[in-house]
Amino acid sequence: MKNNQQRVSAEAIYAQFPPLSINSIFHMFLMFIGFGLLVVLVFSQLNSSNYNFQSISISSSTFSLLPSTTPTNPTNPTTLPSLESTLSSPPPPPPPLLVPPPPPASSSLSQESKNRVNNGAGSKEFVKPPSANHGMDDKVLLHKASKVPRVSQQASKKVAFLFLTKWDLPLGPLWEKFFKGHEGKYSIYVHSDPSFDATALPASSVFHDRYIPSKKVKWGEFSMIEAERRLLATALLDVSNERFVLLSEACIPLTDFSTVYNYLMSSSKSFVEVYDQAGHVGRGRYSYRMRPHIQIEQWRKGSQWFEMKRELAIEIVSDVKYYTLFKRHCKPGCYADEHYIPTYVHMKSGRSNSNRTLTWTDWSRGGPHPLKLLRTDVTIEGLKSMRQGNCEYNGRSTDVCYLFARKFHPNTLDRLLRFSKGALGF
Ligand SMILES: *[C@@H]1O[C@H](CO)[C@@H](O)[C@H](O)[C@H]1NC(C)=O
């Protein structure tokens, strides 16, 4: 039963797969020889013409989404893919042809080239000024600033706005509006109380990162001159700063940025107020201990709020002789901030000075302090009239005499912001 079943299945297999005859084996042998000959022929044909390989590889790469590249040197056998990889596997990644040899890792390379592009585009617009927080002490800073180039970078001259403040900048939003859209034409430096925390300022603020290393300042004392020189020296380190304006937190601009910029850049003179005054608030503050270097006839007075050229700023930060005399002999009763720079300018570079200030101040009430303007004092007509006067500009008379004004109480801000377009032009 079992044998019978085995025989039946064997017969079925034979019926399906009959044993090979001599004839069919010979047939298969001939076919094998023929196929082998064909393979040998094809390979010899392909080897004799490398270009055929290359054209196959290019046509296959056109199906991929990878960026197409120009073919590699077809005579270089090392870049040739095998017939198998060309026909069955996806095309090889494009060789790094746009990259100078030897090619570094592709990720660091793309980052590198990205930076290069960014730098190139950035230099066409403006170069961000170096951080105001230089970390130098006064001695190192002043020494460095006294050695800077006297002529500023011609291509992108800037006005340095030096804010000498007691604490914060309550009128900051007005200044933000003033500076908006004029990036690359100004630099800002702020000297505040050393305990003031400027890190809370948003990165979008023009005052962000513009606070310089500061020391305690006592109003009317010599520490004020030290702070002014600290501001000037820091600003001098940026070779594109050409003009330097000193302002307080109570100052406002009286006109738009472009007018201020052109007025300062086109002026042949500095605007340091210098005058000779008799009486106890003038010559009366002179000390005979300053002889023989400073005579009473040379003693001058003027507003602390200056605007000066680069050359003069370098002279001021480089001065040791007069600075030391004032530090020693101009003690309370004598206010160095009203005498040191005016006297120095009169003695050293009077001819390149206009002798007037650009900062409007109301002294009409008299006394040691100017009028402080409150909210209701601010009117469009009032602001407009503050620019007006009768003064000299580059040897000609003009009625535009003031570009800045003080002193404005913090509660004037909302009115100033509302009136700025109509009264100040921005
Ligand atoms: C300013 O004063 C100086 C003297 O300190 C004088 O030489 C100069 O001519 C004055 N400048 C102007 C514009 O009047």
The ligand as a Tripos MOL2 file, in Angstrom:
@<TRIPOS>MOLECULE
LIG
   14    14     1     0     0
SMALL
NO_CHARGES

@<TRIPOS>ATOM
      1 C1         35.6300  131.6340   19.6080 C.3       1 LIG1
      2 O1         36.5200  132.0780   20.5670 O.3       1 LIG1
      3 C2         37.8960  131.9820   20.1900 C.3       1 LIG1
      4 C3         38.7010  132.3510   21.3760 C.3       1 LIG1
      5 O2         38.4790  131.4560   22.4310 O.3       1 LIG1
      6 C4         38.1470  132.8270   18.9760 C.3       1 LIG1
      7 O3         39.4810  132.6840   18.5620 O.3       1 LIG1
      8 C5         37.2240  132.4020   17.8650 C.3       1 LIG1
      9 O4         37.3630  133.2300   16.7480 O.3       1 LIG1
     10 C6         35.7690  132.4130   18.3290 C.3       1 LIG1
     11 N1         34.9550  131.8310   17.3040 N.am      1 LIG1
     12 C7         33.9310  132.4680   16.7380 C.2       1 LIG1
     13 C8         33.1920  131.7220   15.6770 C.3       1 LIG1
     14 O5         33.5870  133.5740   17.0630 O.2       1 LIG1
@<TRIPOS>BOND
     1     1     2 1
     2     1    10 1
     3     2     3 1
     4     3     4 1
     5     3     6 1
     6     4     5 1
     7     6     7 1
     8     6     8 1
     9     8     9 1
    10     8    10 1
    11    10    11 1
    12    11    12 1
    13    12    13 1
    14    12    14 2
@<TRIPOS>SUBSTRUCTURE
     1 LIG1         1 GROUP 0 **** ****
